[in-house]
Amino acid sequence: MPATRTFLGRGLAAAAALPLLAVVLTACGYGSQAKDESVAPAAKGEKIDGLDTVKIGYFPNLTHATALVGHQEGIIQKELGGTKLSAATFNAGPSEIEALNAGSIDIGFIGPSPSINGYVKSKGESLRIIGGSASGGVKLVVNPKKIKTLADVKGKKIATPQHGNTQDVAFLNWIAQQGWKVDAQTGKGDVSVVRTENKVTPNAYLSGSVDGAWVPEPTASKLVSDGAKVLLDESDLWPDKKFVITNIIVSQKFLREHPDVVEAVLRGTVKTNKWINANPGKAKASANAKLQELTGKALPPKVIDPAWKSIRFTDDPLAATLDAQADHAVKAGLLPQVDLAGIYDLKPLNKVLGAEGAPEVFDAGLGVK
């Protein structure tokens, strides 16, 4: 695929030279503020590169379960030896990107939209995507009394998490494929696209303000627990049913100065994903325990069980699907073109995968030269 793609900014009439600058969007979230940092006890061993602490950011969401489980089980910390893992949690992409740019975190787990927007905002100088974490976990769920078939979506009110975020673009692309027309900026047309925060969507559904939602987990399963029905799993729209929902990013400065620490973290994430996939029940419980610690509330079985089954944990960043997601934003008529060449640096990950006897992953022509 070509290396040049565009992605979604806010697209307001007042946007100036870089429309993407103002909007760094998240794939899912339940608020906007970072939580207090927590520092895991260091494992025995030497500090890597003499570094005392590596600061890692992630969301308290199931799509970030690699971080949740890797932190909870001490798998990442074990690879870091005497260098301590300091974690900060975020509920929105903008605040995590700001923290990365400010040096408040060094490495982050984050969705494709903020990854792209963070890269563009810095003119390619802020971050690199260094690995994958999760695929899937996005569904179109609807009120079964109002919508029984995909054709019935026409004329209805469907929520997406935020204007221009990953799910919003995916839904707009799907609408276009049906031959329907919607103004991408206002959300008005053959379908009413209602931009609603994930934490608000269940109440909007119960009140009848929306007839359904194109949303990530666990919001989709929460809606199902409230009586909604899964009409479409986005995974079914992608080759091999795989598409990126969570990336691992790193500050380019940190990558240059501490490559061995980055490699250690990636060893930890690779081993975490391997453990998750080999022990799905234990991993689900571990992720939920970490969620309870971070948010004060665990997910009930009727939400976490179906949500967990729909997410696939993978080291592969699925670069071709990120490239396609950017292309969907172009087709939606939302934006100018930007060059994404160099957004990936998968050399450290492929080194780790090689040592584990696993196949290498690819950057779809968007890797650093």
LUMMARFI-980570 format. One record per residue: x, y, z of N, C-alpha, C in turn. Coordinates in steps of 0.02 Angstrom, whole numbers, plus 50000, padded with zeros to 5 digits. Layout:
XYZXYZXYZ/...
//
This chain:
500424994050000500005000050000500445006250000/500195011749973500605017849971500735020450040/501275024150047501475026550112501125032950132/500795036250085500475042550102499735041550112/499495043550170498785042950187498575049050226/497945050250229497695055650270497285052750326/497185056650379496735054350432496355060150460/495895058550503495385063250523495605068350574/495505074650559495535079950608494825082150621/494725087550656494045089650672493685092050610/494055094950561493745096850498493275102750504/493345106850554492915112650561493115118050511/492655122350494492795127550445493355132050467/493455132650533493965137250558494645134150560/494705127750540495355124350544495845127950499/496465128250523496975131750485497455126950452/498095128450456498585124650417498585117250433/498455115350495498485108350512497855106350550/497335104250515496705102750548496765097250599/497255092950590497335087250635497595089450703/497875095550706498225097650766497775097650827/497165099650818496725100650877496415094350903/496435088950865496045083150885496475076950887/496575074350945496905067850952496395063550988/496135058650951495535055250974495675048350999/495235045951043495325039451073494845034351046/495045028051049494615022751026494055021451076/494175022551138493675021251189493875024851252/493405026151297493585029451358492995031051402/493125032451464492605033851513492785039951553/493015045151521493215051251555493785054251517/494155058751550494695062051513495315063251554/495315061651618495875063451660496315057451675/496965058651681497435053451700497355051851774/497465045651792497445043651862498145044651892/498185044051958498835044551990499285038851968/499925040251966500405035151946500455029751999/500615023751976500765018352022501425015252000/501855013952047502525011252031502565004152057/502684999452012502744992552031503414991352066/503434986952116504074985352147504544982352095/505154984652094505624982252044505814974952058/505894971252005506144964452012506894964752026/507164959252048507874959052061508254959351995/508824962751996509224963051936509524969951926/509924970451874510244976851858509744981551824/509844987951835509454992951798509674992851725/509194992951680509354992951609509575000051588/510135000551557510415007051537510525011651598/510525008751657510585012851718509975016951733/509415015451699508805019451707508415017151768/508225022051811507845020351871507135018151856/506805021851810506085020851799505905021751726/505455017551700505145018651635504405019951647/504165025251616503475027451629503015025351571/502515021151589502075018251538501355020551550/501035022551496500335024751500499865019851465/499275019051493498765014951460498075016851486/497555014051455496865015451475496605009851519/496175011351567495845006051606495265003151567/495424999851511494934996951466495154990151443/494694985851426494864979051405495284978951342/495204983851298495604983951237496344985451253/496494987151316497184988251338497384982751387/497094976851378497224971351425497944969051425/498314969951372499024968151373499374972051428/499214978551433499514982551486499234980751554/498564979851558498244978151622498544971651651/498564966551610498804959951633499564960051642/499924963151596500654963351602500874966951665/500494972051685500634975751746500414971651807/499804969151805499524965451861499934959251879/500154955551828500514949351839501264950251847/501504956351838502214957751845502634955151787/502324953551731502694950651674503154955851643/502894961951634503314967251604503864969151653/503694969851716504194971751766504764966651769/504604960351763505124955151765505644956351711/505424958351652505894959651597506304965851608/506054970351650506414976651662506934976051717/506934970551754507434969651806507404975051858/507964978451870508004983551922507714990251901/507504991051839507184997151816506434996651832/506175001451869505485001051892504995003151838/504434999751836503885001551792503425006351831/503355012351805502895017351834502325018151785/501715016751808501135016951762500675022851777/500425025951724499915031151730499345029151683/498725029651707498165027851665497795034051640/497535033351580497185038851546496515036251520/496055040851510495415038951481495275042451415/495775045851388495685049151323496355049851289/496335049251222496945049751183497315056251189/496965062051188497325068451191497775069051252/497535067151311497935067851371498535063151370/498465057251341499035052751338499565055151290/499345057751233499825060451185500185066551214/499815070751249500125076551282500645074251333/500485069051370500955066451420501575063651386/501495060251330502075057651293502505063351268/502195068451240502565074051213502935077951268/502635078051328502935081751383503455077651421/503515071251404503995066951439503715064151504/503065065151516502755062351577502685054851573/502615052251512502675045051500503155043951442/503425037851439503915036251387503615031751334/503175027251355502865022251312502125022251327/501705021051276500985021051288500615015951247/500055013651274499585009551238499015014151217/498835014151153498365019151128498065016851062/497495019751043497155017850982497475020650919/497245018350861497535020550797497435027950782/496845030750797496735037750781497205042450818/497275041850885497755046250918498475044850899/498625038650881499305037150857499465041350795/498995041250748499095044850686499095052350698/498615054750736498575061950747499175064550786/499415060650835500015062650871500615063150826/500675058450780501235058450732501185064550686/500585065850661500485071450615500595078150650/500325078750711500385085050748501115087150756/501545082050767502255083550778502655083650713/502305083150656502635082850591503125076950589/502915071450618503305065350615503875064950664/503895069350715504465069550759504325067250831/503685065650846503505064150915503565056850933/503215052550896503145045650918503285040750861/503355034450880503355028950833502875023650860/502545020150815502185014150835502685008450834/502755004950890503274999750896502974992750904/502314992350908502024985750915501274985950918/500984980050915500264979450921500084976950990/499444977051004499194974751069498524971151062/498054974151026497384971151021497064972450954/496624967950935496234968350874495504967050890/495064970250853494344968850860494014972350917/493474969250942493124972050999492694978050984/492434978650922492004984150903491374981250870/490784983650890490154980850865489634986250852/489194984750806488584988750797488034985250836/487804988450889487274985550931486664990050926/486074987050925485474990950910484884988750953/484384992950954483754991450987483374986450942/483294980250964482984975250920482254976550904/481924980950942481234982650928481184987550870/481714991450859481714996450806482114994350744/482624990250755483084988350701483164980750701/482934977550648482974970250644483474967950592/483604972050542484074970450489484544976350477/485084975250441485544980650425485204986250386/484734984450343484374989450304483964994150348/483764991550407483354995650453483755001150486/484415001050480484835006250511484695013050478/484505012850414484345019050379483775022650414/483875029150426483365033150458483395033050534/483875029250563483905028650636484475033050664/484485033450731484985037350767485495032550798/486105032950774486625028250795487205032150827/487405030250886487955033650921488635031050900/489115035550897489825033750894490175037650950/490775035450971491085038551030491275045951023/491495048050964491735054850957491815056450884/491695062650866491765064750797492475063350773/492525059150721493165057750691493585052450725/493335049350779493745044150810493705037850767/494065032650788494125026650747493455023650730/493005023050779492355020050766491915024650723/491975031150732491585035850692491765035250619/492405034850604492625034050534492395027350506/492445022050546492235015450523491495015450506/491085018650549490365018750536490205022850475/490525028650467490415032750408490605028950344/491145025150348491355021150290490835015850274/490585012550326490075007350316489445010350286/489235016250311488645019650284488735020950209/489325023350190489455024850120489415018450078/489645012950106489615006550070488905004250058/488445006450100487735004750090487405009150036/487775014250014487495018749964487095024449995/487155025250061486795030550096487235036750102/486925042450114487285048750119487225051650189/487795053650217487815057050282488345062450279/488185068450302488685073650308489155071950365/489795070950349490265068550400490375073550456/490275079850442490385084950493489805085350543/489195085350516488615086250560488305079650582/488455074350545488155067850561487445067150536/487205071950497486515071850473486475068750404/485935065150391485835062150326485385056050330/485525051150288485105045150287485125041350353/485665042250390485725039750459485935045750501/485665046250561485895051550607486455048750649/487065051250639487645049150677487705053750738/487605050950797487585054950858488225053750897/488665058750900489305058050935489185058551010/489305052951045489145052451116489705048751153/489935051451208490465048051246490235041151268/490705036351268490535029551286490185028951354/490405033051401490115032651468489395035051469/489195038951419488525041651416488065037351373/488355033551326487955029851277487445025051308/487605021151360487095016751388486475020451412/486565026151444485985030051466485605032951407/485975035051355485645037751295485235032251262/485485026151263485115020551234484485019051275/484555018751340483985017151383483445022551380/483645028751369483165034251365482835034751296/483105031151247482835031451180483125037051138/483645040451164483965045851127484335043251066/484575037051070484885033751012484575026851004/484595024350943484295017850927484815012350926/485445014250933485985009350931486645013050934/487195009250927487855012250932488375007950897/488865011250867489455007850839490015009350888/490165004650932490585006150990491065000351006/491595001951043492064996751064491834993451129/492174988051146492054984751210492414988551266/492114988451326491534984551347490864988151338/490864994051305490234997651297489724993551258/489954990051206489494985951167489144980751210/489524977151251489234971951293488804974951349/488974980951372488554984351421487864985851390/487854988051327487224989451293486824983051284/487164977651266486824971251259486504969051325/486864970251380486584968551446485974972851462/485914978551427485334982951437484784981651386/484864976251347484334974351301484484975251227/485054978151210485234978951140485434972251109/485484972151044485684966151007486264967750961/486744963150956487304964050910487054962950839/487084968150798486864967550729487454966150682/488044968650701488644967850659489264968250702/489724963550692490384963850723490854966650671/491194972250687491634975350636492174970550611/492374965850652492884961050630492684957450566/492024956550557491784952950497491904956950433/492074963350440492184967650381492914967750359/493354964550398494074964950384494354958150363/494884958250322495214951950303495454948250365/495324941750366495514937450423495194939750489/494694944250484494334946850542494804950450591/495324953650565495814957150607495864964450588/495864968850637496004975850626496254978850692/496704983550687497024986350747496524990450788/496534989350853496144993450899496614996750951/497184993550966497674996351013498384995350988/498775000750987499485000650969499915001751031/500555000351025501055002451074501475007851040/501525013651073501915019251045502475020951094/502975024451068503535026651110503755033551087/503985037451133504305043851116504935042351076/505015045851020505615044750979506255046351019/506225051351062506795053151103506975047451150/506465044451181506595038951227506855032851189/506595031651130506825026051089507565026851071/507755032951054508465034151037508915033351098/508695035751155509125035951214509125029451254/508565025651250508505019651291508235013651251/508575011751198508315006251156508264999651194/508714998451241508694992051278508084991751325/507884997451352507294997651394506664996351351/506644999451292506084998351247506034991051228/506604988051214506614980951196506374976651255/506554978551315506334974751374505584975151383/505304981151373504584981951378504234977651326/504504977651265504204973651212504264966151228/504814964051258504844957051280504284955551329/504154960351373503624959451421502934959151389/502814963451339502154963351307502054957051265/502584954851232502544948651193502404942651239/502744942351295502624936851342501944937451375/501714943551385501044944551413500514942051365/500564943951301500074941751252500074934151245/500664931251249500714923951246500354920751305/500444923651365500114921051425499364922051422/499144927951398498434929251391498104924051345/498414922851288498114918251240498134911051263/498614909351306498654902551332498214901551393/498044907051427497654906651489497094911751488/496614911151442496104916351435495694917651497/495514912451533495114913251594495494917051648/496104914851661496524918151711496684925351690/496794926251625496964932951600496374937751608/495774935251593495174939351601495094941451674/495194936851720495134938351791495674943351812/496274942551785496824947151801496674954151777/496424954651715496254961251688495704964551730/495214960551750494654963351789494884965551858/495354961751887495634963651952495994970351947/496364971351892496714977651883496214983351871/495684981851833495164986951822494854989051888/494724984251931494424985851996494894990152038/495544988552035496034992552071496064999752044/496025000451979496105006951948495475011251950/494895008051943494265011751938493815011051998/493965006152041493535004952099492955000452084/492914997852022492344993652004492544988651951/492424982251966492554977051916491964976551869/492084973851809491544972751762491164966451781/490494966551778490104960551794490194955251740/490084948951756490164943551707489764944651643/489154947351648488734948051589489014953251540/489494957351564489824962151521490514959651500/490914957451548491614955751531491654949251491/491214944551503491274938051468491194938851392/490654941851368490604942651295491114947651267/491274952851306491754957851282492434954651271/492644950651319493314947551315493374942951254/492834939351239492854934651183492934938151116/492744944451112492764947951047493424951551034/493874951551083494524955051075495064949851064/495504951151017496064946651003496704950451021/497134947051059497754950251082498324947951038/498684952751010499174951350958499754956050962/500354953550946500944957750943500974961650877/500624959250827500614962250761500224968750762/500524974350743500154980650742499644981150685/499634976050641499144975950587499164982450548/499764984150526499884990750495499454992050434/499324986850394498914987850334498214990050352/497954987950411497284990050430497274997150455/497814999350487497855006450506497875010750443/498255008550394498295012050330497605012450297/497235006950301496565006750271496085011350310/496155011550376495735015950416495845023250396/496475024950384496625031750361496295032950293/496325027950249496025028650183495265029650188/494955026250237494235027150247494065034250265/494495037450305494375044450323494415048950263/494885047250217494935051150155494295050550115/494065044350108493465043150068492845046350099/492855047150164492295050450198492285057950184/492835060350153492875067450136493045071850195/493405068850243493535072550304494205076150304/494665074550256495325077750268495845078050214/496335082550228496895083550183497385077850188/497835077650144498295071950145498915073350188/499135068150222499735068550262500155062350250/500795063050260501255057550247501365053650311/501175047250311501265043050370501895038750366/502305039750315502925035950310503355037350372/503585032050404504005032750463503625032250528/502975031250525502595030850588502755024450627/502975019250591503155012950624503915012050629/504125009050685504805006250690504724999450724/504714994350684504584987550709505214983450717/505794986550708506424982750716506504979850786/506384983850839506454980950907505974975150919/505354975850896504864970550905505074964250867/505294965050805505484959250766506094955750796/506534959550828507094956450863506844952150920/506354954750958506064950951013505694944850988/505304945650935504924940050908505394934650882/505944936750851506434931850826506734927750882/506874931150939507154927650996506654922751026/506004924151017505474919851043505284914450993/505604914450934505434909650883504784911050848/504554917350850503924919350819504064922950753/503594922850706503704926250642503714933850650/504084937150605504114944350608503464947450584/503374953850600502784957550578503004963150531/502514966050496502684970650442502344977450450/502634982550418502404989350428502014992350370/501824988250321501424990450263501744996250225/502404996550226502745001950190502765008450226/502565008550290502545014750329503075014950383/503595010950375504115010550425504655015750416/505005017150471505575021750469506125018650427/506445022750388506975020250345507635019650382/
//
